[in-house]
Amino acid sequence: MKILLLSDNHGYIDEGILQHVEWADEVWHAGDWLNLDMHQDILKRQKTLRGVHGNIDGTDVKNYHPVINQFEIEGVKVFMTHIGGKPGKYNPKIIGKAAYFKPKLFICGHSHILQVKNDPIFGWMYLNPGACGLHGFHQVRTALRFQINQGSISNMEIIEWKRHNSVLIE
């Protein structure tokens, strides 16, 4: 199962993102969609879409995506939320629910800072794909892609799109 993990597009979508959507079997989004435009672009490519809503999302997105999404795929339990914090400093409103679920992957967005880290305290892999949109302080747009097969996570790759004076360079 090939997974593309996105977050914080803030309403922005381009061919650079869609090229990676084509590669994926499933697209996961950790919130701050702003609208359902990206959502529609992904679904019309007949990709499975899983996501959560973020703090800037309106009712349209909130009606479609929950604040927490827990699921299991290919033997891997996944816990996804938008404002999850980071290892050593998790969101206190979320950490108890995540610890109870015992995921193999803990996924969040919000910070616009890409981070992949094994958390030895909770025993999960922490993933934050950064931000694939243009809004925010980040200088490089980022996402993650990886594969899941029979309980194993492999081939983790960072995707980057550079920004220069609001002109995108891929």
Long-range contacts (C-beta under 8 A, 24 or more apart in sequence): 1-25, 1-26, 1-73, 1-74, 1-147, 1-148, 1-149, 2-26, 2-145, 2-146, 2-147, 3-27, 3-28, 3-145, 3-146, 3-147, 3-148, 4-28, 4-143, 4-144, 4-145, 5-29, 5-30, 5-107, 5-127, 5-129, 5-143, 5-144, 5-145, 5-146, 6-30, 6-38, 6-129, 6-132, 6-143, 7-31, 7-32, 7-54, 7-82, 7-108, 7-109, 7-110, 7-128, 7-129, 7-130, 7-131, 7-132, 7-143, 8-32, 8-54, 8-109, 8-110, 8-112, 8-130, 8-131, 8-132, 8-133, 8-135, 8-136, 9-33, 9-34, 9-38, 9-131, 9-132, 9-133, 10-34, 10-56, 10-131, 10-133, 10-134, 10-135, 10-136, 11-35, 11-37, 11-38, 11-133, 11-135, 12-132, 12-133, 12-134, 12-135, 13-37, 13-38, 13-41, 14-168, 16-141, 16-161, 16-168, 16-170, 17-132, 17-143, 18-45, 20-143, 20-145, 20-159, 21-45, 21-47, 23-145, 24-145, 26-50, 26-73, 28-78, 28-80, 28-107, 29-65, 30-54, 30-80, 30-81, 30-82, 30-107, 30-108, 30-109, 30-110, 30-128, 30-129, 31-55, 31-57, 31-65, 31-81, 31-82, 31-83, 31-108, 31-109, 31-110, 32-56, 32-57, 32-82, 32-109, 32-110, 32-131, 32-133, 33-57, 33-61, 33-65, 34-58, 34-61, 35-60, 35-61, 36-60, 36-61, 36-64, 39-64, 50-80, 51-80, 52-80, 52-81, 52-82, 53-82, 54-82, 54-83, 54-109, 54-110, 55-82, 55-83, 55-110, 68-94, 68-97, 70-101, 70-103, 73-148, 74-148, 74-149, 74-150, 74-151, 75-150, 75-151, 76-104, 76-105, 76-148, 76-151, 76-152, 76-153, 77-101, 77-102, 77-103, 77-104, 77-105, 78-103, 78-104, 78-105, 78-107, 79-103, 79-105, 79-106, 79-107, 79-124, 80-107, 80-108, 81-107, 81-108, 82-108, 82-109, 82-110, 83-108, 83-110, 84-108, 84-110, 84-128, 86-111, 86-115, 86-117, 86-126, 86-128, 87-117, 87-119, 87-121, 87-126, 98-122, 98-124, 104-151, 104-153, 105-153, 112-136, 112-137, 112-138, 113-138, 114-142, 114-144, 114-158, 116-144, 116-156, 116-158, 125-153, 132-161, 134-163, 134-166, 134-168, 138-163, 139-163, 141-168
